[in-house]
Amino acid sequence: MQTTIRKPVKISGIGLHTGCQVSVELQPAPADTGIVFRRVDLQKFQIEALRKRVSRVVLATTLMKRGVMLSTVEHLLSALFGLGLDNLYIDINSLEVPILDGSALPFVEMVKKAQVQQQDKHRTFLKVRKPFRLQDGDKFISVEPWSTFRISYEIDFTHPAIGHQVLDVEMTPERYAKEIAFARTFGFYSEVEELRRKGLIRGGSFENAVVLSETEVMNGPLRSPDEFVRHKMLDLIGDISLCGYPLICHIRAVKAGHALHTDLATVLARDPTLCHKVKEPDLTSQVVNF
């Protein structure tokens, strides 16, 4: 069945790129609403969390509708999609979702506090019907039919603290909350000055990102030895949520990023030759429980 939350819940923090203080409140929404942001500083102007609203994917995923922007949405959307939430209003009073600790864990804790509530309508899934692949140089995402929602992610950095990391997860709300949500965004100290000259990461700090020098993690310890690939999977989940439906497929991503992630969301949403919509009663109990 479709889901929302039982009661509103609110959190505040700083925007990673704007450096502005911002508040976010999750509100229950009726069945078939989807995930909808409402800019309460602009008379509750609504921006749907859909691929057609994506305007920019440089260091974060930014949505735009009729000139109204909303940036750094991927961690919040990752938590909602990973936990299997279908319908929510997200009231926000600025143009960027707060970074908080750099992971999706605070948003998972918000949902737990608000309590997930089932609704009286069945979910509709997107089920991949044949394999396909998106590629950009040595970066790629391949997708194939599967009986559940499975993600494999691989990264390969020359940095000694990261190196080659691989993660493979049959995704459920429980596994997302335990194995993915805690992983923080990461960046390199050598790039900070240049990014700030470009007007980015004004709110970045050692408290909301894993920061690396040329040889090591500057603000350890890590939450997991492979926290880096776990965060990349977290980002992917947030970005592909923009296809608008829960997924039944196996996604394999290698060295990908926001651009390929959101391209995948577009293909999933727009190409009926590659995937089709399936009503919940037509799925096995194993999939319905996701």
C-alpha positions as CSV (number, residue, x, y, z in Angstrom):
1,M,0.0,0.0,0.0
2,Q,1.0,3.6,-0.5
3,T,2.5,5.4,2.5
4,T,2.8,8.8,4.1
5,I,3.6,9.9,7.7
6,R,1.2,10.1,10.7
7,K,2.3,13.6,12.0
8,P,4.4,16.6,10.9
9,V,8.0,16.7,11.9
10,K,10.5,19.5,11.6
11,I,14.3,20.0,11.4
12,S,16.6,23.0,10.9
13,G,20.2,23.4,9.7
14,I,22.5,25.2,7.3
15,G,22.6,24.9,3.5
16,L,25.9,23.3,2.3
17,H,26.3,25.7,-0.7
18,T,24.3,28.8,0.4
19,G,25.4,28.8,4.0
20,C,21.9,30.0,4.9
21,Q,19.8,28.7,7.8
22,V,16.8,26.8,6.6
23,S,13.9,24.8,8.2
24,V,12.3,21.8,6.7
25,E,8.9,20.3,7.8
26,L,7.6,17.0,6.6
27,Q,3.8,17.0,6.3
28,P,1.4,14.1,5.6
29,A,-0.1,14.1,2.1
30,P,-3.0,12.2,0.5
31,A,-2.5,9.1,-1.7
32,D,-1.3,9.7,-5.2
33,T,0.3,13.1,-4.2
34,G,3.9,12.0,-4.6
35,I,6.7,13.9,-3.0
36,V,6.1,17.7,-3.3
37,F,8.3,20.5,-2.0
38,R,6.5,23.7,-1.0
39,R,8.5,26.9,-0.7
40,V,6.8,28.4,2.3
41,D,8.8,31.6,1.8
42,L,7.2,31.9,-1.6
43,Q,3.5,31.4,-0.7
44,K,3.9,27.6,-0.7
45,F,5.0,27.4,-4.3
46,Q,5.1,23.7,-5.2
47,I,8.0,21.9,-6.9
48,E,7.4,18.2,-7.6
49,A,10.3,15.8,-6.9
50,L,10.4,14.6,-10.5
51,R,13.1,14.3,-13.2
52,K,11.4,17.0,-15.4
53,R,12.2,19.5,-12.6
54,V,15.9,18.8,-12.6
55,S,17.9,21.9,-13.7
56,R,21.4,21.3,-12.4
57,V,23.6,18.4,-11.3
58,V,26.9,20.0,-10.3
59,L,28.0,18.8,-6.9
60,A,24.3,18.5,-5.9
61,T,20.9,17.9,-7.5
62,T,18.9,21.1,-8.1
63,L,15.2,21.3,-9.0
64,M,13.5,24.3,-10.7
65,K,10.0,25.2,-11.7
66,R,9.1,28.5,-13.4
67,G,12.3,30.0,-12.2
68,V,12.0,28.9,-8.5
69,M,14.9,26.8,-7.4
70,L,15.5,24.2,-4.8
71,S,19.0,22.7,-4.3
72,T,20.7,19.8,-2.6
73,V,17.6,17.6,-2.5
74,E,19.3,14.2,-3.0
75,H,19.9,13.3,0.7
76,L,16.4,14.0,1.8
77,L,14.9,12.3,-1.3
78,S,17.2,9.3,-0.7
79,A,15.8,8.8,2.8
80,L,12.2,9.0,1.7
81,F,12.7,6.6,-1.3
82,G,14.9,4.3,0.8
83,L,12.3,4.0,3.5
84,G,9.5,3.4,0.9
85,L,7.5,6.7,1.4
86,D,5.2,7.7,-1.4
87,N,3.3,10.8,-0.5
88,L,4.7,13.8,1.4
89,Y,4.6,17.6,1.4
90,I,8.0,19.0,2.3
91,D,7.7,22.6,3.5
92,I,10.9,24.5,3.2
93,N,11.7,28.2,3.8
94,S,14.8,28.7,1.6
95,L,16.3,27.5,-1.7
96,E,18.4,24.7,-0.3
97,V,17.8,21.6,1.8
98,P,20.0,21.7,4.9
99,I,23.1,19.5,4.9
100,L,22.8,18.6,8.6
101,D,25.6,16.0,9.2
102,G,26.2,15.3,5.5
103,S,24.3,12.0,5.5
104,A,20.6,10.9,5.3
105,L,20.5,9.7,8.9
106,P,18.8,12.8,10.4
107,F,16.1,12.5,7.8
108,V,15.6,8.8,8.6
109,E,15.3,9.7,12.2
110,M,12.7,12.4,11.3
111,V,10.6,9.8,9.5
112,K,10.8,7.4,12.4
113,K,9.6,10.2,14.7
114,A,6.8,11.0,12.4
115,Q,5.8,7.3,12.0
116,V,5.1,5.8,8.6
117,Q,1.4,5.3,7.9
118,Q,-0.2,3.1,5.2
119,Q,-2.9,4.5,2.9
120,D,-5.8,3.0,1.2
121,K,-4.4,2.8,-2.3
122,H,-2.0,0.3,-3.9
123,R,1.5,1.3,-5.0
124,T,2.5,1.3,-8.6
125,F,6.0,0.0,-9.4
126,L,8.3,0.5,-12.4
127,K,9.6,-2.9,-13.4
128,V,12.5,-3.1,-15.8
129,R,11.7,-5.5,-18.7
130,K,15.0,-5.6,-20.5
131,P,18.7,-4.7,-19.9
132,F,20.1,-1.3,-20.9
133,R,23.1,0.8,-20.2
134,L,24.1,4.5,-19.9
135,Q,27.7,5.4,-20.4
136,D,29.9,8.5,-20.2
137,G,33.6,7.6,-20.8
138,D,34.6,5.2,-18.1
139,K,31.5,5.9,-16.0
140,F,28.4,3.9,-16.6
141,I,25.2,2.6,-15.2
142,S,23.7,-0.7,-16.3
143,V,20.2,-1.9,-15.5
144,E,18.7,-5.3,-15.8
145,P,15.4,-7.1,-14.8
146,W,15.3,-8.4,-11.3
147,S,12.8,-9.7,-8.8
148,T,13.5,-7.1,-6.2
149,F,15.2,-3.7,-5.9
150,R,19.0,-4.3,-5.9
151,I,21.8,-1.8,-6.3
152,S,25.5,-2.5,-6.9
153,Y,28.0,0.4,-6.8
154,E,31.7,0.6,-7.6
155,I,34.1,3.5,-7.1
156,D,37.8,3.8,-7.8
157,F,39.8,6.8,-6.5
158,T,43.6,7.1,-6.5
159,H,43.3,8.6,-3.1
160,P,44.9,6.2,-0.5
161,A,42.0,6.7,2.0
162,I,39.4,5.7,-0.6
163,G,40.8,3.4,-3.4
164,H,38.6,0.7,-4.9
165,Q,35.3,0.1,-3.1
166,V,32.3,-2.1,-4.1
167,L,28.9,-2.5,-2.5
168,D,26.0,-4.7,-3.4
169,V,22.6,-4.4,-1.5
170,E,19.2,-5.9,-2.0
171,M,17.4,-2.8,-0.9
172,T,14.7,-2.8,1.8
173,P,13.7,0.0,4.2
174,E,15.5,-1.8,7.0
175,R,18.7,-2.3,5.1
176,Y,18.6,1.3,3.9
177,A,18.3,2.7,7.4
178,K,21.0,0.4,8.8
179,E,23.6,0.2,6.0
180,I,23.2,3.3,3.8
181,A,21.7,6.3,5.6
182,F,24.6,7.0,7.9
183,A,27.2,7.6,5.1
184,R,28.3,11.2,4.8
185,T,29.2,13.3,1.8
186,F,32.9,13.7,1.2
187,G,35.3,16.2,-0.4
188,F,38.9,17.2,-0.8
189,Y,40.4,20.0,1.2
190,S,42.6,21.1,-1.8
191,E,39.4,22.0,-3.7
192,V,37.7,24.1,-0.9
193,E,39.2,27.5,-1.9
194,E,38.3,27.1,-5.6
195,L,34.7,25.9,-4.8
196,R,34.2,28.9,-2.5
197,R,35.4,31.3,-5.2
198,K,32.6,29.8,-7.3
199,G,30.1,30.6,-4.6
200,L,29.8,26.9,-3.5
201,I,30.1,25.1,-0.1
202,R,29.7,28.3,1.9
203,G,28.2,26.2,4.6
204,G,30.6,23.3,4.4
205,S,32.6,22.3,7.5
206,F,34.2,19.4,9.3
207,E,30.9,18.7,10.9
208,N,28.9,18.0,7.8
209,A,31.3,16.3,5.4
210,V,34.2,13.8,5.4
211,V,37.2,16.0,4.4
212,L,40.3,14.5,2.9
213,S,43.8,15.9,2.6
214,E,46.2,14.5,-0.1
215,T,46.9,11.5,2.0
216,E,44.3,10.9,4.7
217,V,40.9,11.7,6.3
218,M,41.3,14.9,8.2
219,N,38.2,14.5,10.4
220,G,38.0,10.8,11.2
221,P,37.1,8.3,12.2
222,L,35.0,7.1,9.4
223,R,31.6,5.6,10.2
224,S,32.5,2.6,8.0
225,P,35.7,1.7,6.1
226,D,33.7,1.9,2.9
227,E,31.6,5.0,3.8
228,F,32.6,6.6,0.5
229,V,30.8,4.0,-1.7
230,R,27.9,3.8,0.7
231,H,27.4,7.6,0.3
232,K,27.6,7.3,-3.5
233,M,24.8,4.7,-3.3
234,L,22.9,7.0,-1.0
235,D,23.1,9.8,-3.7
236,L,22.0,7.4,-6.4
237,I,18.9,6.4,-4.5
238,G,17.9,10.0,-4.0
239,D,18.5,10.9,-7.7
240,I,16.6,7.9,-9.1
241,S,13.7,8.6,-6.9
242,L,13.0,11.4,-9.3
243,C,11.5,8.8,-11.7
244,G,8.4,9.0,-9.5
245,Y,7.9,5.3,-8.7
246,P,9.4,2.5,-6.6
247,L,11.6,0.3,-8.7
248,I,12.0,-3.4,-9.4
249,C,15.4,-4.0,-11.1
250,H,19.1,-4.4,-10.5
251,I,21.1,-1.2,-11.0
252,R,24.9,-1.4,-11.3
253,A,26.7,1.9,-11.2
254,V,30.5,2.3,-11.8
255,K,32.1,5.7,-11.1
256,A,28.8,7.4,-11.7
257,G,27.6,10.7,-10.3
258,H,24.5,13.0,-10.2
259,A,24.5,13.5,-14.0
260,L,24.3,9.8,-14.8
261,H,22.0,9.1,-11.9
262,T,19.4,11.7,-13.1
263,D,19.8,10.6,-16.7
264,L,18.8,7.1,-15.4
265,A,15.7,8.6,-13.7
266,T,14.7,10.2,-17.0
267,V,15.0,7.0,-19.0
268,L,13.1,5.0,-16.4
269,A,10.3,7.6,-16.4
270,R,10.0,8.1,-20.2
271,D,10.9,4.9,-22.0
272,P,8.1,2.4,-21.9
273,T,10.1,-0.1,-24.0
274,L,12.5,-0.5,-21.1
275,C,10.2,-0.7,-18.2
276,H,6.5,-0.9,-17.4
277,K,4.2,0.0,-14.6
278,V,3.0,-2.8,-12.4
279,K,0.3,-2.5,-9.7
280,E,1.1,-3.8,-6.3
281,P,-1.4,-6.8,-6.3
282,D,0.4,-8.2,-9.3
283,L,3.8,-8.4,-7.5
284,T,5.0,-11.2,-5.3
285,S,4.8,-10.7,-1.5
286,Q,8.6,-10.4,-1.4
287,V,8.4,-7.2,-3.6
288,V,5.2,-5.8,-2.1
289,N,6.9,-5.7,1.4
290,F,9.5,-3.3,0.1
